[in-house]
Amino acid sequence: MAPDLPLAEFDGQSPALFDPSPAVTTGEVPERAVVCFFRDVIDEVCGDGRADVVAETTWESGVHRLYRLPVEGGHVGVFHPGVGAPLTSGVLEEMIATGCRTFVACGGAGAVIPGLALGHVVVPDSAVRDEGTSYHYLPASREVAADPAVTAVLSAVLAERDIPHVVGKTWTTDAPYRETQAKIAARRAEGCLTVEMEAAAFFAVARHRSVTFGQYLYAGDDVSGEVWDSRQWQTSSARRDLFWLAVAAVMRL
């Protein structure tokens, strides 16, 4: 008998009690946006007047600003979504409600397979749903797929620049401190390249809201061995490069 789990009780018929509200805007909201997990990169690229703040959404953890950054060919939105599937999905929902419709996220992930070098770019084409948020947007299933047309564009942007990368499955989990050796081995056996905390939820929200969404990950810490290796991933220069790749990709979508 299947276990009686609340996460299996998907309700796709009843309307939500309340929907995300558009943020108050102080300028034109770009239709294309980069969802950037690197706060220091946002500060460097958008700070000191290099980009305008056109909207803000506030959670108990703080304010999430939507910047309007001038780039070649127009403008892109830039915002930090927070960390973890529930918060990032909520912020994404509010940015959709505010007017953004096409997104490319850039963030780090743990390397599940050996040999995935620090900074190596991964384009997730599906995610194992080992989190809770996606089950409120889509019926229960083991995985959720990214939009293949979007994945193809993201991969093409890398190929045109001769940037080594791999396309494949990621493992989204809510509990980084419960990534046990047995679970890591099992996820590796089913084809996961990386582990992170948001992709499955992002893909589910994008499908539910009918918006365009893709994601770049870079290999950060290494969870493939007997001992965790941080590899000082938070100081990697790959983060800044990945941001600009995300800008190039979102302008192509």
N, C-alpha and C positions, 0 to 999 in steps of 0.2 A: 504494500500500500504506500502511495506517495505521501510524504510528510505534509501536514497541514501548515503551510507557511503563509503568513500575510503577504509576502512579496509575490506570491502566485495569484493574488486576487486582483488582477488588473481590471480597472473600470474604464472602458473606452466609450461608454454611453452617456453617463451622467455629466453634466457640465461642472466645471470646477466652481467652488464657492466664490473665489475671486481670481482674477487674471492679473498678470503683471501690468503695471501702469507705466506709460511713457514718462521718462524723466523730464523735468523742466529744462528746456534748452535755451542756450544763449548764442546760438549760431547754427549754421547749416550742418546737419548730421550726415556724415558720409555713408553711402550705401555699403561700401566695402570697409571691412575692419580687420585688424590684426589683434588677436587675443594673445597677449604676451605675458608669460609667467615670470619674466625677469624684471623686477622692479628697478634695478640699477640701470638696465638698458633703457627702460622707458624714461627714467630721469635724464639720462644722457641725451637721448634722441629728441625728447619732447620738452625738456625743461628750459628755463631761461628764455621763454618767449618763442622757442622754435616751433611750438604748436599751440593752438588755442584750445582751451577747455570749453567744450560745447554742451556738456551734460554731466551730471553727477548722480549717482545712486548711492544711498547710504544704508549700510547694514550695521549690526551691533559691533562688528569687527572694524568698521571704519568706512571711509568714503572710497568709492570706485569712480575715477574720473574717465570720461570719454574725451580723448584728445582728437583734434582734427589736424593731421600732419600733412603739409604739402610735400608731394613726391612727384617724380616725373610722370606726366600724364594725368595729374589731378591731385586728389586728396584721399587719404585713408584715415579711418578711425583707428585709435589705439587705446586699449584698456587692459588693466590687470584684473583677472577674474577672481582672485583669491586662490585658495588651494582646497582640493577635495571636491568630489562630485556634487554634493548638495549645494555648496556655496557657488561654485563656478557655474553650475546650471542655472541657478537663480539669477546671477548677474547676467549671464547670456540671455536669459528670458527678457530681462528688463532692457537690454540693449536692442534686442529684436523689437520689442514694443516701442522703443524710442525711434527706430527707423533704419537700423543696420540690417542688411539682408544677406550679405555674402561675407563669410568669415574664413580666415586661416589662423589656426592657433600654432604657437611655437612654445615648446617647453622641454624639460629634461625627462629622462626615464632611466630606470635601472636596466642594466644589460643582463638578460636571462640566459643568453647563449654565450659560451666562451668565445673570445676572439673579437668581440664587438668593441672596437677601440673607442677610447674617450673622444667624444665629439662626432663620432660617426652618425650620419643622418639616417633616420628611419621614417618611412612614410607608412603609417598604419592603415591597412585596408580593412581591418576588422578588429574587434575587441571582445575578449572574454568578459562577460558581465558578472564579475565578482564584487559588485558594489550594489547599493540599494536604490539609487536614484532612477536608473533607466527603467526599472520595473513599473514605475508609475507613468511612463510615457509609451511603453510598448509591451505587448504580451510577453510573458516569460519565455525565454529561450537561452541557450548557452552563450550565444554570440550575437553581436550586432555588427552589420557591415557598414563601412563607409560608402559614400557615393562613388562608384567606380570611375565616373567621368571626372570627378574632382581629383581623385587619387592619380589619374593619368596626367592631369595638368601639373600637379605638384611634382610628380616624378619627371615630367618633361623639362620643367624649369631647372631641376638639378642636372639632368643629362646634358642640357644645352651649355651648362657651365662646367661640365666635366667634374662634377662633385660626386665622389663615391657615396652610394646610398643603397639601402635595401628596402623593399616593400614587403610588408607582412603583418602578422598578427601581433597585437599587444594584449597584455593582461591588465585589466583595470581592477584595483582592489581598494577597499576602504581602510585597510589595516596594515600599514607598512611594517609595523612591529610584529606582525603575525605572518610574515612571509617565511614560512618554515622551509627547511631543506626539502622535505617530501613534497610540499606544494610546488616549490620552484621546479623540481625535477618533473613533476606531473605536467606543469604548464609548458615546460620546454618540450616534453614529449608530444604535446598536442600542437606544437608549432609556434608558440609565443617567442618573440624576439626580445621583448621589453616588458617592463612592469611600470605602471604609473597609476594615477588616482582619478582620472577624469574622462578619458577618451570614450568609453562606452556610454557614459551619460551625455556627453556632447553629441555623439552620433544619434542617440535616441531623441534628444530635444530637437535637433535639426530636422530629423524626419517628421516629428510630430508637428513642428511649426512650418514645415515646407520652406526651409531656408537652405542656402548653400553653405556647406561646411567641410573643411579639410584640415589636416593637422600634420605638422612636422614635429618630430621628436629628435633629440640628440642623445646618444648613449652617454649617461653620466656615471653614477656609481655602478659597481659590478657585483651582482648577486649570484653569479654563476658558479662560484667556487665554494670551498668549505668554510671560508672566512669572508665576511663582507669587506669590500674595498671601496672606500668613499671616492678614491681617485681625485679628491679635491674638486669634485665636479662643479661646485658653486663658483669657482674662479675661472672656469674654462672660457677662453675667448670664442669658443664655438657659439656661445649664446648670442653675441652681437651679430655674428654672421648669419645665424639662423633667423634672427629678426628680419634682416634685409631680404633674405630668401622668401620669407613669408609675405613681405610687402610685394616682391616681384610676382609671387604666385597669385595673391589676391587681386592684383591689377589685371591678371590674365583671365580671371573667372567672370 
